[in-house]
Amino acid sequence: MENFIKQFNETAITDIALVGGKNASLGEMYNNLAPKGLNIPEGFAVTVAAYKYFITYNNLQLRLKEFMAGLERETFSNLNETGQKARKLIMDAKFPSELDRAITHAYDTTFAHVDQEVAVRSSATAEDLADASFAGQHDSFLNIKGPVALIYAVKCCFASLYTDRAIKYREDKGFDHNKVFLSVGIQQMVRSDIGCSGIGFTLEPESGFKDVVHLAGTWGLGENIVQGLVTPDEFIVFKPSLIQNKKAILQKNLGSKGKILVYNTAATGTNSTVNKITPRELSEKFVLSDNEIEQLARWAIIIEEHYNKPMDFEWAKDGLDNKIYIIQARPETVHSQQKSLHVTTYKITEKSTVLATGEAIGTAITSGYAKLLASPAESHKLNPGDILITDLTSPDWDPILKKVAGIVTNKGGRTSHASIIARELGVVAIVGTGNATASIKDGDLITLSCAEGKTGHIYKGKLSWTETPIDMEQIHLPEHPKAMLIVGEPEKAFQLSFYPNHGVGLMRLEFIINNYVKVHPMALVKPELVDDKDERLILDNLTRNYKSKEQYFIDKLSQGVATLAAAFYPKEVIVRMSDFKTNEYSGLIGGKYFEPEEENPMLGFRGASRYYHERYREGFRLECEAMKVVRNEMGLTNVKIMIPFCRTVEEGKKVVAMMEDYGLKQHDNNLEIYVMAEIPSNVLLAENFAKVFDGFSIGSNDLTQLTLGIDRDSALIANLFDEQNAASKQLICMMIQKARQLHKKVGLCGQAASDSKAFTEMLVLAGIDSISFNPDALIQGIQNINAVNLPAIVH
């Protein structure tokens, strides 16, 4: 009887053959990580020996082997029938009395409370491995109470070794059905039904970026996240800041959390949970406090360090004792298997009617015919290369998902089942659209684009796009000048960090303000001046969960900047303070109440002149407050600050003095302040500007505009605009020469260096320190630099 049961406190990761991957990991954590402060629920495993005894006792071996031998392996047309027969065979078999007594005895003696509620989880011997997770392939049962219900749940777990999805997964991974066995974990039930629960990754799950912990959570039991039934809260935590005891939360995204899975007290047996509508006061509240988020992230680091590999894990917060528990951990199986960095960049080259939008999973593009399916039972309607459109997916869909070119769901977030499987299979997916099954018709030819940032677009028809494969390890990054990036979108930061680069030469705040903040800064300082009822309602709604409207701006902007700064840490990230023009600022919520009308905004109230003006001074203060959070509270001192469109030395001095008043003193905490060299006065008076600023960044677009007297917004004379005009090039060379003489750093941000080898050669030979490129031009730009520096390596 003794070999039927193994307590968690006597189990280790080396016991996979005895208790399966999940239970071996639980025992490993219980014994090694609980002493380090992690809360691991107690419990025991019904061993593989018990499962084998059950099969032998009922003489099931030969019939199960016959069922698997009869599986049609080309089209898997009899998969459903085969799985049903195998499961029925097990469920109809007698449960041996010796095994019943062993499990009941362990249940009665392991837990402190009589009839303790437990989670009953399947744990296979080919599960939770580094190259095969089997996540969700076998069944688990929650809130099981009493020995009768427990024995029945264990039997159901035995049968789940032959779910359709588990059979197909073993086939895909090359496992012998007759050599994979099942153990069952009996674990103290964490009362997350009246608390919250979720999942976590010790890396960023889209890109594989390893310096963050990614957490997702919802109210109630965690199955809603795994099944994609809810859009959870999501949190990203930066490991280096956490280790330094700095503010480490890069992002907090509030999910709708529309449903809450709780115990069904009226039910018995293994079907003891029910989904309810989440009360509004809970759906609008984060499931975890900042302290709890950081505590979980610290635990994630401990788990990763113990296993010495990227991990994903499940957590739950007990609503009775208010403690957070780790209830499962397994190796991450997507990015950990990548041997070298091969990146294919996708770019959509035409657009059409947008049928739906949702969360983009991955960065690829695909097209195909839409097939609307209500359940896996309709899989016969699906042809290879079709795009699955459905409400949501669960592990039951797994056998058919390898057929599809793409997955679109109404429900779910970035950590839902559909998202996890799409990453593992390398399939394009857009989840959480809300309306895809209504807005897309069965048989429609559609294009899925995940190459436009965090939002995925579903377009009508088959569109054109480009694919550029890049082996990053083959790109030679020049030592001088530095090749840097121009970025603005935090959601692309982690993926871009894998590109060969020396950091970020230009990060524009405008994108974050426009897409994340959405509100004019002064409308948050003086909301009473916003008279439009609709705009005021939007403003109040956006800021409803913040201490103040100003805090909303500071949090959103600092999180966006911090995400980018963390992605490239400790490399330099030069953040340009906002450079909206008045017509652009007017488009923000509440903007029309604070912006003047100008005939030529390109040459008007912009850049440094706006920062010290009474119309925007308080808005600039909020920008500085956000930068202070990033640098001082989060420890991201790789952030440098750059002032745009600074017309005179005097206004440069004013802005630097204001920044000091707002807590950003030049050179304190290694703070460097640069200036954009984009006005001829910056070049002609470089010696004077150099006394105020620590370096220069040549903005070739504006410098060309002002050198040639061309309004960049004018379509009538757009053909005259040329960054490589002789006059522009002369000013650029003059700026580089002066900066070198003054021992000040000088870089350039612009398209010309990737478009023209000759222009690049001019910059390199002039002695420029860095050149910054848009991501889609970076590789060509590096090749152009290498063509000047190292012609021997250019093929």
N, C-alpha and C positions, 0 to 999 in steps of 0.2 A: 504493500500500500504506500510505502514511503516514497517510492520513485514516481508516484502519480502527482505529487505536490512538491513545489519548490518555492520557499518564501522569497520575497524580494531581497530580504537582508542576507540571503545566502546565494544570490544570483549575480553574475557578472556578464560583461559584454562577450566573453569567451564562451558563453553557454547557449549560443544561437541554436546549435544542434539539439539542445535539450528543451529550450523554452521559446524558440523563435526570436526574430529580430527585435520586435517591439518589447517583449518582456525582458530580453537580455539588456536592452537599453534602460528600461525602467529600473531593473536591479542594479545596473552600473551606476545610475544617478542616485538611487536611494543610498547606496553605500559610500559613494565618493563625493557627491555634490551636496547632499543634505548637510554634511559637516561644514561645508563652506557657506551655509546660510540659505540654500535653495530649499523651498518647501516641496517635497515629493510625497504624494499620498502613499500610505502603506498598502500592502496587499500581498498576493501570492499568485503563482502560476500553476495552472493545470498543465502538466508537461506533455511533451511529444509522446512519451511512453504511455501516457493515459490514452491519447488519441489512437495510437497503434493497438493498444489493448482493446479499445472499443471496436476497431475495425476487425481485428482477429477474432474477438469474441463472437461477432455476428457473421464471420466468414464473408466479408464484403470485398476482399482484395481482388479476386479474379473478376467479379462483375464490374467493379470500378475500372479495372484495367481494360476490360472489353469495351466499356463505354468510351474511354479515351482513345482506344485503338480505332474505333469506328467513327471518330471525328473527321468530317470532310474538311481537309486542310487547304483547299484551293479558294473556295468562296465562303467557307464556314456556314453553309446553308443550314446545317443541322446543329449548330451551336446551341441554340435555345432548347431544342429537344434533348440534346445530350446532357446539358446542365440540369434540366428539370429531372431527368431520370436519376442522375447521380445524387442530387439533393434529396429526392423522395426516398431513395434507397436508404440513405443515412437517417432521415427523420422517421422512417418506419421501423428502424432497428431498435432492439431493446437496449436500454442503458444498464450496464452491469452494476449489480448491487455493491460490489467492492469499490467501484469507482464513485458511485453515489455516496457511500459512507466516507470515503477519503475527502471528497470535496466538501461535504457537509461538515465534517470535523474541522477542516481547515477554516471554513467560513465562521464556525462558532468560536474558534479559539484565536483567530488572527486579529479581530476587531474588538474594540472596547465596548461597543454597543451591541445589544442583542438585535438580530435582524437588521444589521447595518445596510443602508442603501449602498449599492455598489455599481460600478461600471464594469461590464463584461466585454472584453475586447479580444478579437482574434489576433493571433501572432504566429505567422507562418515562418518556416525555417529559411525561406528564400525572400524574406521581407526586410525592408529598411536597410538594404545594403547600399554601398556607395554608387553602384551602377544600376540598381533596380529598387525603387521604393515600395512598389505594390500599394501605394497610398490609396485607401478607399476600396481596394479590391475585395476585401473580406469584411464580414459584418461585425458590428459592435452594438451593444445594447446598454441603455442607460437606466438608472433608477430601479435596478432590480433589487427586490427585497424578499428575504425568506428563502429557505433551501429549495422548495419546490420550483419557484420561479427561476432560481439560480441554475438548477440542473437542466431545466428546459432551455435556458439561454446558452448554456455550454454546448448542448446538443445542436442548437441552431448555428453556433459558431463553427462546430465541426462540419456541418453541411455547407457552410459558406466557403469552404475550400474549393467548392465546385460551382460558385456563381459563374454566370456566363463571362463576366468581365475578368474574373481571376483565371479562368481557363484560357481565354484569349491572350491575356497578358503573359502567362507562362509560355504560350506558343510564340509570342513575339520576342520574348527574351531568351528562348531556347532552353527552358527548364523542363526536365523530365517530370511529367505529372505524377509518376509513381515514386518519385524521390523527394517530393515536397510534402511536408507534414505540418500539422497544426497544433499549436499550444493555445491556451486561453488565459488571459490575464484577468484576475479578479481584484479590482482596485477600489479603495474608498471613494465614494461618490462625492465630488466637490459640489457644493450647492450653488453652482453658477446659474441655476434657474432663477434664483433671486439675487444674483450678482451679474457677472459678465464673463465672457470668455473670448478666445481668439487664437490666432496663429502668429508665428514669427519666423523670420529668416535672419541668419547672421550675415547676410549680404543683401544687396538690392536685387530683387528677383528678376527684374527686366534685363538689366545690363550685366549682373554679376559683380558689380562694384563692391569690394570687400570691406571698406572702411565704415560701413553703416550697418545698423540693425533696423530691419523693417518689421513693424508690428501692425496687426489689424485686429479689431475687436468689435463685438456687438453685445447687446444685452441678452441675457439668457444663455442657454446651452449653445455650444459652438458649431453644431452641425449646420446651422443656417449659413455660416460663412463658407464652409467646405462645399455645400451644395449650391452656393451662389444665389440663395434666396434673398439675401439682403446686401445692401451696399454698406460696408462697415466703416467705422472710423479707421483712419490710417495714420501712422506715426513713423517718421524717419529720424533716427538718432545717430549722431556722429561719434564714432568710437574714440578717436583721439581727444576730443573735448571732454568726453565722459571720463576717460582715464585721468585727465588733468583736473577733474572736479569742476569743470566749467559748465555753463549752460550748454546742453548738448542736443536739444531737440531742434532739428532742422525744419521739420514740417509737421503740422497737425491739420489733417483734413477731416472735417466733420461729415460722416456718412449719414444717410437717411435712416438706416436701421429700421426698416418698415415693419418687420415682424420680430417677435420674441418667442423663442422656443422654451416652453416650461413643462414641468411634470403634469401629467394628466391624472389627477388623483382618483378619477372615476374608473380608470382603466386598470387592467391586471395583466400579468404576463410580460411579454417583451415589447408590447406596443404601448408604452406608458408615457409618451410625451405628446404635446399638442402645441401648434403654432397659433399665436394670438397677435392682434394688431398692437404695435408698440405705442404706449401713451406718448402724446406729443411732448410732454415735459422731459421724457427720456430720449426721444429721437433727436431733440435739439441740444442734448448734453453729451459731452465726451464721456466715454465709458471709463476712462482712467484719468487720474490727476497727473500733473507733470512729474511729481515725485514717484508715482507708480510706474509711469512710462520709463523713467530713467532706472528704476530698480529692475524692471524686466530686462532692459537693455544690458545692464551689468550682469545679470544672470545669463543672458545670451552669450556674452563674451566668455564667461566662465565655462559654459557648455562647450563652446567652440574650442577653447583652449584645451579642455580635457580630452575631447575627441580628436583634436588636431586636424580639423577639417570643417568646411562650411556645413552648417546644420539648419534644418527647419524644425520647429517645435510647436506644441500646442500648450496653451496656458488657460487657466480658469481662476476666477476670483470667487471665493465662497461668500455668499451674502450674509451668512451667520457670523463667521469669525473675521470677515473682511480681509482675509489673507489671500495672497495670490499663490497658486500652485503651478508647477510644471507637470503636465500629465502625460507628455510624450515627447520624444526627440528622435530624429533620424537624420542620416546624411542627406544633404541637398544633392540632387541627382542631375541637374541640368548644367549649370556653369562649372561644377566641379569636374565634369568629364571633358571639358574643352582643353585640348592639349596646347594649342597655340592660338593667337589672336588673328582670326580671319574675319574681316568685316565686309559685308556687302551693304553698300549704301544705296538707298532707293530714293528716287525723286519723281513725283508725279509731274507730268509735262502738259497735261490738259485737265480741264475740270468739266463737270456737267451738273445736273440736278442732284442735290444732296437728299437722299431718301431717309437717312437716319444718321445719328452720331452717337458715340459712346466712348468708353475707355479703351484706348489703343493698347493692345498687348503685343509687344515687339515693335519692330520698326520697318516691317516689310510691306509689300503691296501684292495683291493677287486679284484675279477676276475669275468668274465662273457663273454657272446658272444657280439661282436661288432655289433651294428646296425647303419648304416649310413643313417641319415635322413636329407632331405633338408629343411623340414618345419614341423610344428605341424600337418599339414594335413595328414602326413604319419604315424601318431601315431599308426594306426592299425597294423603296422609291428612290433611294440615293444612288447616284452613279459616281464612280471615281472622278474627282475634280470638281464636284459640285460644292456649293457653299451652303452649309447647314444654317437654317434660320429657325430658332426655337425660343421658347420662353426661358428655359434654363437647362443646364445639363447636370447629371449626377454620374457617379461611377458606372451606372448601368449603360451609359452611352459609350463607354470606352472602346468596346469591340468595333464600333463602326466609325470612330473619329479618324482612324488612319486613312480612310477613303477620301476625306474632304480636303478641299483646297483652302477652306476658311470656315470660321465659326462665328456666328452672330447670335447674341442672346439679349432678351429684354432685361433680364435681371442679372445681379451679380456684380462684383467689383474685381479689383486687380489680384485678389487672393482667392477668388472663387474657384470651384472645380474646373470650369471651362478654361480659366486663365492658366491654371497650373498645368493642365493637360496640353493646352496649346503650346506652352513653352517647351514642355518635354518632347512633344512631337515636331516642334518647329513649324507649327501651323499658324497662319495669320488669324487673329481673333479680335473682335470688337464686342465688348460686353457692357451690360447695363444701359442699353439704348432706350429702354422704356417702351418703345413702340415699333420695333423692327417687324414683328409679325403682322402688324396692321399696315405699315407703310410700304412693305415690300411684298410683291405678289409672287406666288409660286411660279417658277419658270423664268422669272426676270433675269436678264443678263446684267450683272452688277460688278463693280470694282470696289474692293476693300483697301483703303489706304490707312496704314498706321505710321506713315512716314512724315506726318505733319505735326508732330508733338504728342502731347498726352491725349488729345482728342482724336479718335478714329472716325473717318468719314466713309460712308457707304454711298457711292455714286451710281447713278443710272448708266447702264451700258458698259462696254469694255473700253477703258481709257488707255492712253499710252503712258508709259513710265520708263525711266532708265534704271539700270542696275549696274553698280560699279563694284566689282570684287577687289578687296584690298588685303594683302597680307602685311599687317602692320610690322611684323618682325623683319620684313625685307626693306622697310623704309629707313634710310639713313638720315637721322636728325642732325643737322649741322650745328656745330658749336657756336658759330658766329656768322651772320647775325642770328639771333634767336628767332625761331619760328613759333609764333603765338596765335591764339585763336581770338576771333570776334564772336561773342555769344550774347544772348539775351534771354534765352528760354531755360529756366531752371530744370524743366522736365527732361531736357536733353543732356543735362550736364554729366550725369554718370556715364552715359554711353560715349560722349565726346572725350571723357577723360582717358579713354583707351587709345585715342589717336596720338600719334607722335607729336609732342608739343613741349614748349617751355613754359606753359601757363597761358593766361588770358591777358591779352594786350588791350582789349576794350570790352567791357561789359556795360551794356546800355541799361539804365534804370527804367527807360520808358516802357519796355516790354512788360516788366513786372508790374509797374503802376497801371498800365492799360489793361492787362489781362488778369491780374491777381487782386489789385486794390480796387480798380474800376472807378474810384471816386476821386474827384479833384481834391487835393490836400486841403485847400482852404475851405472847402465845403465841410470837411471834418473838424476844422478849427472853428468855423462860424456857421454851423448848420442852420441857425435861425434865419440866415439870409437866403436859403433855398426855398422859394415860394411855391414851386411846382409840386402839387400834392403827390403825383405819381413818383417823381424823383425823390421826394422826401420819404415816401414809403419804402422805396428800394434802399435808400441810404440807411434808414432805421433797421430794415431787415438784415442788411449785410453786417451791421455792427451790433446786433442784438446780444451776442454772446461775449461781448468785450466790456471791460471795466469802463472804457470811455471810447468815443469815436476816434480820438487821436491815437489811442492804444491799438485800435484796429489797423491803422495805417502803419504804425511802427512794427507791429507783429508781422503783417503780411509782407512788407518790404524787407525786413530783416531776414525772414525765413527764405524768401526768394534769393537774396544775395548770399546768405549763408550756405544754401544748397550748392550754388555754383562755386563758392569759395572752398567748401569742403571737398567737392569733386576733384579739385586740382591741388588741394593742400599737399605739401607746403609750398608749391610753386606760386609765383606772383600772380595775383588777380587784380587788375587795374579797373576800378569801378568808376565810370563817368557819372557824375551827378546829373539830374534830369536835364534834358535838352529838348523838351517839347516846344513847339512854336504855339502862338496864341490860338491859331485855328485848330491845332491838335488838342491842346488843353481844354478848349471849349467843348470838345466831344465827350469828355469824361462826365460822369454823373455830377450834376451841380456846377459844372465848369462855366456855363454861360453867365453865371452870376458874378464871376470873378475875373473874366478875361475881357480885355478891350478888343474892339474890332480894328484890324490893321489892314492897310492896302497891300503891304508886302511883309507877311509874317516872317519870311526867311531872313529878313534883315532888321527885324523889329525887336520885340520884348522877349528875348531868349537868353539862355546861358547865364553867365555871371551877373549880368545887369539885373536880372530878375531876383537873384538871391537876396540882395540887400534892399530891394524896393519894398515899400509898405504893402503893395498888392500881394507879395508872395513871401515876405520874410518869414512868417510863421510856418509856411509850407516847407521852406528850406530847413527850418529848425527840425521839423519832423523827419526829413531825410537824414539829417545829422544824427538824430536820436537813434534811428535804425542802424546807421553805420557804427554807432557807439556800442549797440548791442552785439553786433557781429564781431567787432574787434576786441572789445574789452570784456564782455560777459561770456562770449562763446570761445574766445581765444583764437579767432581766425585772423591773426595779425599778418597773414599773407595778403590781406586786402589793402591795396593802396587806393587813394582817392584822386580823381582827376576832375578839373574844372573846365567846362566847355565854353567856347565863344566868349573869351575874356578879352574885351576890346582894348583896355588900357591897363597899365601897370598899377595905377591907383585903385581901380576896382578889384584887381587881383589882391592887393593888400587888404582891402575891405573884407573880401570874402574869407581870406585866411584868418583875419582877426575875428570875424563872426564865428567861424568854425571853432576857434579856441574858446569863445564865449559859450558855445554849445557843447563843450567837453571834448572836442577833437583838436588837441593842441599838436601842432606840427612837431614831429620827431619824438613826442612822448609815445612810449610803447612802440617805437620804431615806425611811427606813422609818417609816410611820405605823401606829399601832395604834388601832383603833376598838373600841367596845363596843356590843353589842346593847342597845337600850333596850326591854326586854320584861318587866321586873319593875317594879311601882310604885315600888320603892326607887330604881331608876335615874332615874326622873323626879323624885321628891321630893328626892333628894340629887344632882341633876344638877351643882350647883356643885362638889361634892366629886369626883364621877366625872370631871368635866372637867379636874381637876388631874392625873389619871392617864392619860386617854385623849385622842386627837386628834380624835375625832368620835363621833357616835352614829348608829345605824341602828335605827329603830323596827321591832320585830317585832310587828306588830299581832295576829297569832294568839295568841302567848303572853301579850301584854299584856292582851288581852281575856279570856283564860282566867283570869288571876290577878286581874283587876279584878272580874270577875263571879263568881269562885269556881267556875268550870266546868272539870271535867276534860275536855280535848278528846278523850280516848280513850273517854269514856262515851257509849254510844249512847242511854242512857235519857234524858239531858237535852240531847242534841245540838241539839234544836230551839231551845234558849235561847241558843245561841252566836250572837253577832252583833257583828261588828267595828264596826258603825255604831251600837252602843248609845251613848246619850248620855254615860255614864260613861267609856267607852273613848275617845270622841272628845275629851272634856275633857282626859284625860291626854295624848293625842297632841298637842293644841294647846299644852298646858302645856310639853311636851318641846320642841316647835319654838320656842316663845317663849324658853325658857331658853337653848337652844343659840344662838339669834341674839344674845341678850344677852351670852353668854360668848364670842362669835366662834368657835364651833365648828361644823363641818359637821354637818348632820343630814339623814338620808334616811329613807325608809320602804319596807319590802318587804312586799307583801301583795296580795291579790286585790281588795280593796274599791275601789281606785283605778281599776281597769278595769271593774268592775261598776257603779259609780255615778258619774255626773257631779257629783252634789252632794257626795259625799265628796272627789272630786278638787278641786272648787272650794274646799272647806274647807282642804285641804292647801296649795293654791297661794296662797290669800289669807293663810294663816298664815305664808307665807314659807319653806316647806320647800325645801331645796337640791336634792333628787333624789327620784325615785320609781322603784322597781324593779318590773318586771313579769315574769311568766312569758312565754316566747316567744309562746304562743298568745293572750296578752292584750295584747301590746305595742302593736299598731296601734290597738286600741280605746282603750288608755290614753293614747297620744299624742293621739288625736283628742279625748279628754276634756280633756286639758291645753290643747290649742289652743282648745277651746270656751270656756275661761275667759280665756286670754291673747289669742287672735286670732279672735274670733267671725266676722270678715269672711271668713276663708278656709274656714270650714266650710260645706259645701254641703248 
